[in-house]
Structures are given as structure tokens and as C-alpha cells.
Amino acid sequence: MIKVVAKNKLMNDKIEVVKSLYEELVNATRKEDGCIKYELYQDDKDATVLTMIEEWVDKDALDKHMKTEHFLKIVPMVGEFVIGNELNIYNKVF
Amino acid sequence: MIKVVAKNKLMNDKIEVVKSLYEELVNATRKEDGCIKYELYQDDKDATVLTMIEEWVDKDALDKHMKTEHFLKIVPMVGEFVIGNELNIYNKVF
């Protein structure tokens, strides 16, 4: 299993449009083979921070996800409204 | 439910000692009331990045956690070896 944390800092007035875009992405992604969890979170103190927290069976499943039609359509659209981002791919220690 | 992502960038030669300290913290924390998940992850490309990904029933449980003896003992010990950190507390969007 691998864990992904994709954290985005958004433009102040684009939070709701990004949530809508991410909703479409979440719904399509959860149907993919190898997707264990794909959930969107919002920072408790800073509403402009939206973070996808993901679990995949392996890196191959994640690679395939990043080549899907929905990923390649929606992620660049979200990117228009992002002013900072961090992506970490993690292995579990314990 | 609230989600916590506590990301630490460590000194290069302190990864193993921090893992040991965190192992003790994980074992004690998982016994706390209100702790749903408390897991340590290591970045796939940068071994000096260790991140705790947590789930708590509510913020009250998280607040209590941060006042426990094990938290107050171990977190400052880890802090000696941390060169950068980020803490986000998240609410689920979907």
C-alpha cells in the first residue's frame, strides 16, 4: 500500500469551484482498480488549503491513475487556481 | 472525525532514532480513547521526511492526546532532530 498526500493552497475566491472539480475527480477515481481511498480534506484554520489524501494498492495503480482521462482533464483545471502545492508519496513505517 | 497530517523533515543521521521514538509514541497513542488511526509514514523519495497521519473522533480527543505523558515526553525529544515541520488539521469534504 502507498499513501499520497497532495496539498494545495488555492486562490481565496476559487475554493468552491475547486471543490466542484475535485468532486468529479473523487467520484471517477474511486471507481479505478487499485484505489483504496481517495478523500478530500480542508484545513480547519485555513479554508484555502485543500488536500487529497489517498491510498493505492501499489505505485503501478497510482501511475495508471495519473494517466486516466479524468485526472488529465481535471488536475490542470484545478492547477489554474493553485498558488502553491506539495505532493508526497509515502510508504508506511508502522 | 478529524484528520491530522504532521510532517517532519529530519536531520539526515537521525532518521532511525526518530523512528524508535515514534514507535513508542504510536504504541501508546493507539491505546488512547478517541484515536481511530495513528500511523507513521516515510516519504518514498526523501527518507528524511517522516509524517504522522492520524484520525481522531473529534478535536477534544486530539487536544487530550497533546496533553498525555507520552506525547509531552516524546514530541520534544523528536523536536531536537527536526529541521522543518508542518502540521495540518483537516475536516473531510468528501
N, CA and C atoms of all chains as a GROMACS GRO file, in nm:
protein
  564
    1MET      N    1   0.084  -0.120   0.000
    1MET     CA    2   0.000   0.000   0.000
    1MET      C    3   0.088   0.126   0.000
    2ILE      N    4   0.050   0.223  -0.078
    2ILE     CA    5   0.115   0.354  -0.070
    2ILE      C    6   0.011   0.462  -0.040
    3LYS      N    7   0.062   0.563   0.026
    3LYS     CA    8  -0.023   0.675   0.070
    3LYS      C    9   0.022   0.800  -0.004
    4VAL      N   10  -0.072   0.879  -0.048
    4VAL     CA   11  -0.039   1.003  -0.117
    4VAL      C   12  -0.106   1.118  -0.042
    5VAL      N   13  -0.031   1.225  -0.020
    5VAL     CA   14  -0.087   1.348   0.037
    5VAL      C   15  -0.056   1.461  -0.062
    6ALA      N   16  -0.161   1.510  -0.126
    6ALA     CA   17  -0.148   1.616  -0.227
    6ALA      C   18  -0.214   1.742  -0.173
    7LYS      N   19  -0.130   1.835  -0.128
    7LYS     CA   20  -0.178   1.955  -0.058
    7LYS      C   21  -0.173   2.074  -0.152
    8ASN      N   22  -0.282   2.146  -0.163
    8ASN     CA   23  -0.290   2.262  -0.250
    8ASN      C   24  -0.335   2.385  -0.173
    9LYS      N   25  -0.265   2.494  -0.197
    9LYS     CA   26  -0.307   2.625  -0.146
    9LYS      C   27  -0.374   2.698  -0.262
   10LEU      N   28  -0.499   2.736  -0.242
   10LEU     CA   29  -0.580   2.792  -0.352
   10LEU      C   30  -0.597   2.943  -0.342
   11MET      N   31  -0.630   3.003  -0.456
   11MET     CA   32  -0.674   3.142  -0.455
   11MET      C   33  -0.803   3.150  -0.373
   12ASN      N   34  -0.810   3.258  -0.294
   12ASN     CA   35  -0.918   3.279  -0.198
   12ASN      C   36  -1.059   3.260  -0.254
   13ASP      N   37  -1.081   3.310  -0.374
   13ASP     CA   38  -1.216   3.310  -0.432
   13ASP      C   39  -1.242   3.188  -0.520
   14LYS      N   40  -1.156   3.090  -0.514
   14LYS     CA   41  -1.170   2.973  -0.602
   14LYS      C   42  -1.195   2.843  -0.526
   15ILE      N   43  -1.218   2.855  -0.397
   15ILE     CA   44  -1.236   2.735  -0.315
   15ILE      C   45  -1.354   2.652  -0.364
   16GLU      N   46  -1.467   2.717  -0.388
   16GLU     CA   47  -1.588   2.640  -0.423
   16GLU      C   48  -1.577   2.577  -0.561
   17VAL      N   49  -1.519   2.649  -0.657
   17VAL     CA   50  -1.505   2.590  -0.791
   17VAL      C   51  -1.410   2.470  -0.784
   18VAL      N   52  -1.306   2.482  -0.706
   18VAL     CA   53  -1.212   2.369  -0.693
   18VAL      C   54  -1.279   2.249  -0.625
   19LYS      N   55  -1.361   2.275  -0.526
   19LYS     CA   56  -1.434   2.164  -0.462
   19LYS      C   57  -1.521   2.091  -0.565
   20SER      N   58  -1.588   2.166  -0.651
   20SER     CA   59  -1.671   2.102  -0.754
   20SER      C   60  -1.587   2.018  -0.849
   21LEU      N   61  -1.475   2.071  -0.891
   21LEU     CA   62  -1.386   1.996  -0.980
   21LEU      C   63  -1.336   1.870  -0.910
   22TYR      N   64  -1.297   1.884  -0.785
   22TYR     CA   65  -1.246   1.770  -0.710
   22TYR      C   66  -1.356   1.666  -0.686
   23GLU      N   67  -1.480   1.711  -0.672
   23GLU     CA   68  -1.588   1.614  -0.651
   23GLU      C   69  -1.598   1.520  -0.771
   24GLU      N   70  -1.589   1.578  -0.889
   24GLU     CA   71  -1.592   1.497  -1.010
   24GLU      C   72  -1.472   1.400  -1.013
   25LEU      N   73  -1.356   1.452  -0.975
   25LEU     CA   74  -1.234   1.369  -0.973
   25LEU      C   75  -1.246   1.255  -0.873
   26VAL      N   76  -1.297   1.286  -0.755
   26VAL     CA   77  -1.313   1.185  -0.649
   26VAL      C   78  -1.409   1.074  -0.698
   27ASN      N   79  -1.521   1.113  -0.754
   27ASN     CA   80  -1.620   1.014  -0.798
   27ASN      C   81  -1.564   0.921  -0.905
   28ALA      N   82  -1.490   0.976  -0.999
   28ALA     CA   83  -1.433   0.893  -1.106
   28ALA      C   84  -1.318   0.807  -1.053
   29THR      N   85  -1.237   0.865  -0.966
   29THR     CA   86  -1.117   0.794  -0.920
   29THR      C   87  -1.152   0.675  -0.831
   30ARG      N   88  -1.255   0.690  -0.750
   30ARG     CA   89  -1.291   0.580  -0.659
   30ARG      C   90  -1.334   0.454  -0.733
   31LYS      N   91  -1.366   0.470  -0.862
   31LYS     CA   92  -1.403   0.351  -0.941
   31LYS      C   93  -1.283   0.280  -1.002
   32GLU      N   94  -1.166   0.341  -0.990
   32GLU     CA   95  -1.046   0.280  -1.051
   32GLU      C   96  -1.000   0.156  -0.975
   33ASP      N   97  -0.948   0.061  -1.050
   33ASP     CA   98  -0.882  -0.055  -0.989
   33ASP      C   99  -0.761  -0.006  -0.909
   34GLY      N  100  -0.744  -0.061  -0.792
   34GLY     CA  101  -0.624  -0.027  -0.715
   34GLY      C  102  -0.640   0.093  -0.625
   35CYS      N  103  -0.754   0.161  -0.633
   35CYS     CA  104  -0.780   0.275  -0.545
   35CYS      C  105  -0.846   0.225  -0.416
   36ILE      N  106  -0.778   0.244  -0.304
   36ILE     CA  107  -0.834   0.202  -0.174
   36ILE      C  108  -0.912   0.318  -0.112
   37LYS      N  109  -0.849   0.435  -0.111
   37LYS     CA  110  -0.916   0.554  -0.056
   37LYS      C  111  -0.875   0.676  -0.137
   38TYR      N  112  -0.966   0.769  -0.151
   38TYR     CA  113  -0.938   0.894  -0.224
   38TYR      C  114  -1.032   0.998  -0.165
   39GLU      N  115  -0.980   1.077  -0.074
   39GLU     CA  116  -1.066   1.164   0.006
   39GLU      C  117  -1.013   1.308   0.007
   40LEU      N  118  -1.104   1.403  -0.002
   40LEU     CA  119  -1.065   1.544   0.001
   40LEU      C  120  -1.086   1.602   0.141
   41TYR      N  121  -0.985   1.674   0.187
   41TYR     CA  122  -0.990   1.739   0.318
   41TYR      C  123  -0.962   1.888   0.304
   42GLN      N  124  -1.018   1.962   0.400
   42GLN     CA  125  -0.997   2.108   0.404
   42GLN      C  126  -0.936   2.144   0.539
   43ASP      N  127  -0.835   2.228   0.535
   43ASP     CA  128  -0.768   2.268   0.660
   43ASP      C  129  -0.866   2.340   0.753
   44ASP      N  130  -0.858   2.305   0.880
   44ASP     CA  131  -0.951   2.359   0.979
   44ASP      C  132  -0.934   2.510   1.002
   45LYS      N  133  -0.812   2.559   0.985
   45LYS     CA  134  -0.786   2.701   1.014
   45LYS      C  135  -0.771   2.785   0.888
   46ASP      N  136  -0.740   2.721   0.775
   46ASP     CA  137  -0.717   2.794   0.651
   46ASP      C  138  -0.796   2.725   0.539
   47ALA      N  139  -0.914   2.781   0.509
   47ALA     CA  140  -1.006   2.718   0.414
   47ALA      C  141  -0.949   2.712   0.272
   48THR      N  142  -0.841   2.786   0.244
   48THR     CA  143  -0.781   2.782   0.111
   48THR      C  144  -0.687   2.662   0.093
   49VAL      N  145  -0.668   2.584   0.198
   49VAL     CA  146  -0.585   2.463   0.186
   49VAL      C  147  -0.676   2.341   0.169
   50LEU      N  148  -0.671   2.282   0.050
   50LEU     CA  149  -0.746   2.160   0.020
   50LEU      C  150  -0.645   2.050  -0.011
   51THR      N  151  -0.664   1.935   0.054
   51THR     CA  152  -0.565   1.827   0.046
   51THR      C  153  -0.633   1.695   0.014
   52MET      N  154  -0.584   1.629  -0.088
   52MET     CA  155  -0.633   1.496  -0.121
   52MET      C  156  -0.545   1.396  -0.047
   53ILE      N  157  -0.610   1.307   0.028
   53ILE     CA  158  -0.535   1.202   0.098
   53ILE      C  159  -0.581   1.069   0.039
   54GLU      N  160  -0.483   0.994  -0.013
   54GLU     CA  161  -0.513   0.880  -0.100
   54GLU      C  162  -0.444   0.753  -0.051
   55GLU      N  163  -0.506   0.640  -0.081
   55GLU     CA  164  -0.439   0.511  -0.061
   55GLU      C  165  -0.454   0.428  -0.188
   56TRP      N  166  -0.342   0.372  -0.231
   56TRP     CA  167  -0.338   0.290  -0.352
   56TRP      C  168  -0.275   0.155  -0.320
   57VAL      N  169  -0.318   0.052  -0.390
   57VAL     CA  170  -0.262  -0.080  -0.361
   57VAL      C  171  -0.112  -0.084  -0.389
   58ASP      N  172  -0.067  -0.014  -0.492
   58ASP     CA  173   0.076  -0.006  -0.523
   58ASP      C  174   0.103   0.112  -0.615
   59LYS      N  175   0.230   0.135  -0.646
   59LYS     CA  176   0.267   0.251  -0.726
   59LYS      C  177   0.216   0.239  -0.870
   60ASP      N  178   0.205   0.118  -0.916
   60ASP     CA  179   0.153   0.095  -1.050
   60ASP      C  180   0.010   0.151  -1.063
   61ALA      N  181  -0.071   0.126  -0.962
   61ALA     CA  182  -0.210   0.177  -0.962
   61ALA      C  183  -0.210   0.329  -0.963
   62LEU      N  184  -0.119   0.389  -0.886
   62LEU     CA  185  -0.110   0.535  -0.884
   62LEU      C  186  -0.065   0.589  -1.020
   63ASP      N  187   0.033   0.524  -1.080
   63ASP     CA  188   0.079   0.566  -1.214
   63ASP      C  189  -0.035   0.561  -1.315
   64LYS      N  190  -0.112   0.454  -1.308
   64LYS     CA  191  -0.226   0.441  -1.402
   64LYS      C  192  -0.329   0.554  -1.378
   65HIS      N  193  -0.354   0.582  -1.251
   65HIS     CA  194  -0.447   0.690  -1.216
   65HIS      C  195  -0.406   0.822  -1.281
   66MET      N  196  -0.275   0.849  -1.280
   66MET     CA  197  -0.229   0.978  -1.332
   66MET      C  198  -0.231   0.984  -1.485
   67LYS      N  199  -0.270   0.875  -1.546
   67LYS     CA  200  -0.288   0.874  -1.693
   67LYS      C  201  -0.434   0.862  -1.734
   68THR      N  202  -0.524   0.862  -1.637
   68THR     CA  203  -0.666   0.848  -1.673
   68THR      C  204  -0.718   0.978  -1.735
   69GLU      N  205  -0.825   0.963  -1.810
   69GLU     CA  206  -0.887   1.080  -1.875
   69GLU      C  207  -0.933   1.184  -1.771
   70HIS      N  208  -0.997   1.135  -1.664
   70HIS     CA  209  -1.048   1.231  -1.565
   70HIS      C  210  -0.935   1.305  -1.494
   71PHE      N  211  -0.825   1.234  -1.463
   71PHE     CA  212  -0.710   1.301  -1.400
   71PHE      C  213  -0.652   1.407  -1.493
   72LEU      N  214  -0.629   1.366  -1.618
   72LEU     CA  215  -0.564   1.456  -1.715
   72LEU      C  216  -0.653   1.574  -1.753
   73LYS      N  217  -0.784   1.559  -1.734
   73LYS     CA  218  -0.874   1.671  -1.761
   73LYS      C  219  -0.883   1.765  -1.639
   74ILE      N  220  -0.905   1.707  -1.522
   74ILE     CA  221  -0.941   1.789  -1.405
   74ILE      C  222  -0.821   1.852  -1.335
   75VAL      N  223  -0.712   1.779  -1.322
   75VAL     CA  224  -0.597   1.832  -1.246
   75VAL      C  225  -0.542   1.961  -1.308
   76PRO      N  226  -0.528   1.972  -1.440
   76PRO     CA  227  -0.484   2.102  -1.495
   76PRO      C  228  -0.586   2.214  -1.473
   77MET      N  229  -0.714   2.181  -1.469
   77MET     CA  230  -0.816   2.283  -1.441
   77MET      C  231  -0.801   2.335  -1.298
   78VAL      N  232  -0.782   2.243  -1.204
   78VAL     CA  233  -0.756   2.284  -1.065
   78VAL      C  234  -0.628   2.368  -1.060
   79GLY      N  235  -0.529   2.326  -1.135
   79GLY     CA  236  -0.398   2.393  -1.136
   79GLY      C  237  -0.405   2.542  -1.165
   80GLU      N  238  -0.505   2.584  -1.239
   80GLU     CA  239  -0.524   2.727  -1.270
   80GLU      C  240  -0.549   2.810  -1.145
   81PHE      N  241  -0.598   2.744  -1.040
   81PHE     CA  242  -0.640   2.816  -0.919
   81PHE      C  243  -0.550   2.788  -0.798
   82VAL      N  244  -0.439   2.721  -0.824
   82VAL     CA  245  -0.348   2.680  -0.718
   82VAL      C  246  -0.232   2.780  -0.711
   83ILE      N  247  -0.202   2.825  -0.588
   83ILE     CA  248  -0.088   2.916  -0.575
   83ILE      C  249   0.030   2.849  -0.505
   84GLY      N  250   0.010   2.728  -0.459
   84GLY     CA  251   0.122   2.653  -0.400
   84GLY      C  252   0.079   2.509  -0.382
   85ASN      N  253   0.170   2.417  -0.402
   85ASN     CA  254   0.132   2.277  -0.379
   85ASN      C  255   0.250   2.192  -0.337
   86GLU      N  256   0.216   2.082  -0.272
   86GLU     CA  257   0.314   1.983  -0.225
   86GLU      C  258   0.256   1.846  -0.250
   87LEU      N  259   0.338   1.758  -0.302
   87LEU     CA  260   0.293   1.620  -0.323
   87LEU      C  261   0.392   1.527  -0.254
   88ASN      N  262   0.341   1.444  -0.165
   88ASN     CA  263   0.427   1.341  -0.104
   88ASN      C  264   0.368   1.203  -0.127
   89ILE      N  265   0.456   1.112  -0.163
   89ILE     CA  266   0.418   0.972  -0.177
   89ILE      C  267   0.488   0.897  -0.064
   90TYR      N  268   0.408   0.826   0.014
   90TYR     CA  269   0.462   0.768   0.136
   90TYR      C  270   0.449   0.615   0.141
   91ASN      N  271   0.546   0.555   0.208
   91ASN     CA  272   0.537   0.414   0.249
   91ASN      C  273   0.514   0.411   0.399
   92LYS      N  274   0.437   0.313   0.443
   92LYS     CA  275   0.406   0.303   0.586
   92LYS      C  276   0.527   0.249   0.663
   93VAL      N  277   0.560   0.312   0.774
   93VAL     CA  278   0.665   0.261   0.863
   93VAL      C  279   0.600   0.169   0.966
   94PHE      N  280   0.505   0.223   1.040
   94PHE     CA  281   0.421   0.145   1.131
   94PHE      C  282   0.303   0.230   1.177
   95MET      N  283  -1.519   1.327   1.269
   95MET     CA  284  -1.380   1.280   1.255
   95MET      C  285  -1.289   1.393   1.208
   96ILE      N  286  -1.172   1.402   1.266
   96ILE     CA  287  -1.072   1.494   1.212
   96ILE      C  288  -0.946   1.418   1.176
   97LYS      N  289  -0.877   1.472   1.076
   97LYS     CA  290  -0.756   1.411   1.023
   97LYS      C  291  -0.640   1.504   1.055
   98VAL      N  292  -0.527   1.447   1.094
   98VAL     CA  293  -0.409   1.527   1.121
   98VAL      C  294  -0.294   1.475   1.035
   99VAL      N  295  -0.223   1.568   0.972
   99VAL     CA  296  -0.102   1.532   0.898
   99VAL      C  297   0.013   1.614   0.958
  100ALA      N  298   0.104   1.544   1.024
  100ALA     CA  299   0.217   1.610   1.091
  100ALA      C  300   0.345   1.566   1.021
  101LYS      N  301   0.396   1.657   0.938
  101LYS     CA  302   0.511   1.626   0.851
  101LYS      C  303   0.638   1.685   0.910
  102ASN      N  304   0.740   1.602   0.921
  102ASN     CA  305   0.868   1.648   0.976
  102ASN      C  306   0.982   1.618   0.881
  103LYS      N  307   1.065   1.717   0.862
  103LYS     CA  308   1.192   1.698   0.788
  103LYS      C  309   1.302   1.686   0.893
  104LEU      N  310   1.373   1.573   0.888
  104LEU     CA  311   1.470   1.540   0.994
  104LEU      C  312   1.615   1.560   0.950
  105MET      N  313   1.701   1.572   1.050
  105MET     CA  314   1.845   1.565   1.023
  105MET      C  315   1.874   1.427   0.965
  106ASN      N  316   1.962   1.428   0.865
  106ASN     CA  317   1.997   1.308   0.789
  106ASN      C  318   2.034   1.185   0.873
  107ASP      N  319   2.109   1.207   0.978
  107ASP     CA  320   2.162   1.095   1.057
  107ASP      C  321   2.072   1.062   1.178
  108LYS      N  322   1.952   1.118   1.181
  108LYS     CA  323   1.864   1.096   1.296
  108LYS      C  324   1.737   1.020   1.261
  109ILE      N  325   1.730   0.970   1.140
  109ILE     CA  326   1.607   0.902   1.096
  109ILE      C  327   1.576   0.782   1.186
  110GLU      N  328   1.676   0.700   1.214
  110GLU     CA  329   1.650   0.577   1.290
  110GLU      C  330   1.613   0.605   1.434
  111VAL      N  331   1.680   0.702   1.495
  111VAL     CA  332   1.646   0.734   1.634
  111VAL      C  333   1.504   0.792   1.642
  112VAL      N  334   1.467   0.870   1.543
  112VAL     CA  335   1.331   0.926   1.543
  112VAL      C  336   1.228   0.815   1.521
  113LYS      N  337   1.258   0.721   1.435
  113LYS     CA  338   1.164   0.608   1.417
  113LYS      C  339   1.142   0.534   1.549
  114SER      N  340   1.249   0.513   1.626
  114SER     CA  341   1.234   0.445   1.755
  114SER      C  342   1.147   0.525   1.851
  115LEU      N  343   1.172   0.656   1.856
  115LEU     CA  344   1.092   0.742   1.942
  115LEU      C  345   0.945   0.738   1.899
  116TYR      N  346   0.923   0.746   1.769
  116TYR     CA  347   0.786   0.745   1.718
  116TYR      C  348   0.718   0.610   1.742
  117GLU      N  349   0.796   0.503   1.739
  117GLU     CA  350   0.735   0.371   1.764
  117GLU      C  351   0.672   0.368   1.904
  118GLU      N  352   0.746   0.423   2.000
  118GLU     CA  353   0.693   0.429   2.137
  118GLU      C  354   0.567   0.517   2.141
  119LEU      N  355   0.572   0.630   2.070
  119LEU     CA  356   0.458   0.722   2.067
  119LEU      C  357   0.335   0.656   2.002
  120VAL      N  358   0.358   0.586   1.891
  120VAL     CA  359   0.248   0.518   1.820
  120VAL      C  360   0.183   0.414   1.912
  121ASN      N  361   0.266   0.334   1.976
  121ASN     CA  362   0.211   0.227   2.061
  121ASN      C  363   0.128   0.282   2.176
  122ALA      N  364   0.175   0.388   2.237
  122ALA     CA  365   0.100   0.447   2.348
  122ALA      C  366  -0.026   0.519   2.298
  123THR      N  367  -0.014   0.589   2.186
  123THR     CA  368  -0.125   0.671   2.137
  123THR      C  369  -0.242   0.586   2.090
  124ARG      N  370  -0.212   0.472   2.028
  124ARG     CA  371  -0.321   0.387   1.978
  124ARG      C  372  -0.410   0.334   2.089
  125LYS      N  373  -0.362   0.340   2.212
  125LYS     CA  374  -0.445   0.296   2.326
  125LYS      C  375  -0.537   0.406   2.377
  126GLU      N  376  -0.518   0.528   2.329
  126GLU     CA  377  -0.600   0.640   2.379
  126GLU      C  378  -0.744   0.632   2.330
  127ASP      N  379  -0.836   0.675   2.416
  127ASP     CA  380  -0.976   0.692   2.374
  127ASP      C  381  -0.982   0.798   2.264
  128GLY      N  382  -1.058   0.769   2.162
  128GLY     CA  383  -1.080   0.869   2.058
  128GLY      C  384  -0.979   0.862   1.945
  129CYS      N  385  -0.880   0.776   1.957
  129CYS     CA  386  -0.782   0.759   1.848
  129CYS      C  387  -0.833   0.651   1.752
  130ILE      N  388  -0.858   0.691   1.628
  130ILE     CA  389  -0.904   0.596   1.527
  130ILE      C  390  -0.784   0.537   1.452
  131LYS      N  391  -0.693   0.625   1.411
  131LYS     CA  392  -0.571   0.581   1.341
  131LYS      C  393  -0.456   0.671   1.380
  132TYR      N  394  -0.338   0.611   1.387
  132TYR     CA  395  -0.217   0.687   1.420
  132TYR      C  396  -0.102   0.612   1.356
  133GLU      N  397  -0.061   0.657   1.239
  133GLU     CA  398   0.032   0.580   1.157
  133GLU      C  399   0.149   0.665   1.111
  134LEU      N  400   0.267   0.606   1.112
  134LEU     CA  401   0.386   0.677   1.066
  134LEU      C  402   0.421   0.637   0.923
  135TYR      N  403   0.449   0.739   0.841
  135TYR     CA  404   0.486   0.718   0.701
  135TYR      C  405   0.619   0.786   0.670
  136GLN      N  406   0.689   0.728   0.572
  136GLN     CA  407   0.818   0.783   0.528
  136GLN      C  408   0.807   0.816   0.379
  137ASP      N  409   0.855   0.933   0.342
  137ASP     CA  410   0.848   0.973   0.201
  137ASP      C  411   0.928   0.876   0.114
  138ASP      N  412   0.870   0.844   0.000
  138ASP     CA  413   0.929   0.745  -0.090
  138ASP      C  414   1.060   0.794  -0.153
  139LYS      N  415   1.073   0.924  -0.171
  139LYS     CA  416   1.193   0.978  -0.239
  139LYS      C  417   1.289   1.046  -0.144
  140ASP      N  418   1.241   1.085  -0.027
  140ASP     CA  419   1.325   1.157   0.069
  140ASP      C  420   1.306   1.095   0.206
  141ALA      N  421   1.400   1.006   0.243
  141ALA     CA  422   1.388   0.928   0.367
  141ALA      C  423   1.390   1.016   0.492
  142THR      N  424   1.432   1.142   0.478
  142THR     CA  425   1.435   1.231   0.596
  142THR      C  426   1.298   1.292   0.625
  143VAL      N  427   1.199   1.262   0.541
  143VAL     CA  428   1.064   1.313   0.567
  143VAL      C  429   0.980   1.202   0.632
  144LEU      N  430   0.946   1.222   0.759
  144LEU     CA  431   0.861   1.129   0.833
  144LEU      C  432   0.733   1.203   0.871
  145THR      N  433   0.620   1.139   0.841
  145THR     CA  434   0.490   1.206   0.858
  145THR      C  435   0.393   1.117   0.934
  146MET      N  436   0.336   1.172   1.038
  146MET     CA  437   0.233   1.100   1.112
  146MET      C  438   0.098   1.139   1.050
  147ILE      N  439   0.022   1.037   1.014
  147ILE     CA  440  -0.113   1.062   0.961
  147ILE      C  441  -0.212   1.000   1.059
  148GLU      N  442  -0.301   1.084   1.108
  148GLU     CA  443  -0.383   1.049   1.225
  148GLU      C  444  -0.531   1.069   1.198
  149GLU      N  445  -0.612   0.992   1.267
  149GLU     CA  446  -0.757   1.016   1.268
  149GLU      C  447  -0.806   1.012   1.412
  150TRP      N  448  -0.883   1.114   1.446
  150TRP     CA  449  -0.938   1.126   1.581
  150TRP      C  450  -1.089   1.142   1.572
  151VAL      N  451  -1.159   1.095   1.673
  151VAL     CA  452  -1.306   1.107   1.668
  151VAL      C  453  -1.350   1.254   1.667
  152ASP      N  454  -1.278   1.338   1.739
  152ASP     CA  455  -1.309   1.481   1.739
  152ASP      C  456  -1.190   1.560   1.793
  153LYS      N  457  -1.202   1.691   1.791
  153LYS     CA  458  -1.090   1.775   1.832
  153LYS      C  459  -1.060   1.762   1.982
  154ASP      N  460  -1.161   1.731   2.058
  154ASP     CA  461  -1.141   1.711   2.200
  154ASP      C  462  -1.043   1.594   2.226
  155ALA      N  463  -1.060   1.486   2.150
  155ALA     CA  464  -0.970   1.371   2.164
  155ALA      C  465  -0.827   1.410   2.126
  156LEU      N  466  -0.813   1.491   2.021
  156LEU     CA  467  -0.679   1.537   1.980
  156LEU      C  468  -0.616   1.626   2.087
  157ASP      N  469  -0.698   1.715   2.143
  157ASP     CA  470  -0.648   1.803   2.250
  157ASP      C  471  -0.598   1.722   2.370
  158LYS      N  472  -0.677   1.620   2.405
  158LYS     CA  473  -0.636   1.534   2.518
  158LYS      C  474  -0.505   1.462   2.487
  159HIS      N  475  -0.494   1.414   2.361
  159HIS     CA  476  -0.371   1.345   2.318
  159HIS      C  477  -0.247   1.433   2.340
  160MET      N  478  -0.262   1.561   2.307
  160MET     CA  479  -0.147   1.651   2.316
  160MET      C  480  -0.111   1.689   2.460
  161LYS      N  481  -0.191   1.639   2.554
  161LYS     CA  482  -0.158   1.662   2.695
  161LYS      C  483  -0.116   1.532   2.765
  162THR      N  484  -0.108   1.422   2.692
  162THR     CA  485  -0.070   1.295   2.755
  162THR      C  486   0.079   1.295   2.791
  163GLU      N  487   0.112   1.212   2.886
  163GLU     CA  488   0.251   1.200   2.931
  163GLU      C  489   0.342   1.158   2.816
  164HIS      N  490   0.296   1.058   2.736
  164HIS     CA  491   0.383   1.009   2.626
  164HIS      C  492   0.405   1.117   2.519
  165PHE      N  493   0.300   1.192   2.488
  165PHE     CA  494   0.315   1.300   2.389
  165PHE      C  495   0.413   1.406   2.441
  166LEU      N  496   0.391   1.449   2.565
  166LEU     CA  497   0.473   1.557   2.622
  166LEU      C  498   0.618   1.514   2.645
  167LYS      N  499   0.640   1.383   2.657
  167LYS     CA  500   0.777   1.333   2.670
  167LYS      C  501   0.844   1.320   2.533
  168ILE      N  502   0.774   1.254   2.438
  168ILE     CA  503   0.842   1.211   2.314
  168ILE      C  504   0.850   1.322   2.209
  169VAL      N  505   0.745   1.402   2.195
  169VAL     CA  506   0.746   1.503   2.089
  169VAL      C  507   0.862   1.603   2.103
  170PRO      N  508   0.891   1.651   2.224
  170PRO     CA  509   1.009   1.740   2.234
  170PRO      C  510   1.141   1.668   2.205
  171MET      N  511   1.149   1.538   2.233
  171MET     CA  512   1.270   1.462   2.200
  171MET      C  513   1.288   1.454   2.048
  172VAL      N  514   1.179   1.426   1.979
  172VAL     CA  515   1.183   1.425   1.832
  172VAL      C  516   1.222   1.564   1.780
  173GLY      N  517   1.165   1.665   1.844
  173GLY     CA  518   1.188   1.804   1.803
  173GLY      C  519   1.335   1.843   1.795
  174GLU      N  520   1.418   1.778   1.875
  174GLU     CA  521   1.563   1.805   1.873
  174GLU      C  522   1.625   1.772   1.737
  175PHE      N  523   1.559   1.683   1.662
  175PHE     CA  524   1.618   1.632   1.538
  175PHE      C  525   1.542   1.678   1.414
  176VAL      N  526   1.449   1.771   1.434
  176VAL     CA  527   1.363   1.820   1.326
  176VAL      C  528   1.420   1.951   1.272
  177ILE      N  529   1.431   1.961   1.138
  177ILE     CA  530   1.478   2.086   1.081
  177ILE      C  531   1.365   2.163   1.009
  178GLY      N  532   1.250   2.101   1.002
  178GLY     CA  533   1.134   2.170   0.944
  178GLY      C  534   1.010   2.089   0.970
  179ASN      N  535   0.899   2.157   0.994
  179ASN     CA  536   0.777   2.079   1.016
  179ASN      C  537   0.652   2.157   0.976
  180GLU      N  538   0.549   2.081   0.947
  180GLU     CA  539   0.418   2.135   0.909
  180GLU      C  540   0.313   2.052   0.979
  181LEU      N  541   0.214   2.118   1.035
  181LEU     CA  542   0.103   2.047   1.098
  181LEU      C  543  -0.027   2.098   1.038
  182ASN      N  544  -0.105   2.008   0.984
  182ASN     CA  545  -0.239   2.046   0.935
  182ASN      C  546  -0.345   1.961   1.003
  183ILE      N  547  -0.450   2.029   1.044
  183ILE     CA  548  -0.567   1.961   1.100
  183ILE      C  549  -0.678   1.980   0.999
  184TYR      N  550  -0.736   1.868   0.957
  184TYR     CA  551  -0.830   1.871   0.844
  184TYR      C  552  -0.969   1.820   0.882
  185ASN      N  553  -1.068   1.877   0.815
  185ASN     CA  554  -1.204   1.823   0.814
  185ASN      C  555  -1.229   1.762   0.676
  186LYS      N  556  -1.304   1.653   0.674
  186LYS     CA  557  -1.331   1.588   0.547
  186LYS      C  558  -1.433   1.668   0.465
  187VAL      N  559  -1.404   1.686   0.336
  187VAL     CA  560  -1.502   1.749   0.246
  187VAL      C  561  -1.587   1.639   0.183
  188PHE      N  562  -1.521   1.544   0.117
  188PHE     CA  563  -1.585   1.424   0.068
  188PHE      C  564  -1.480   1.323   0.022
   0.00000   0.00000   0.00000
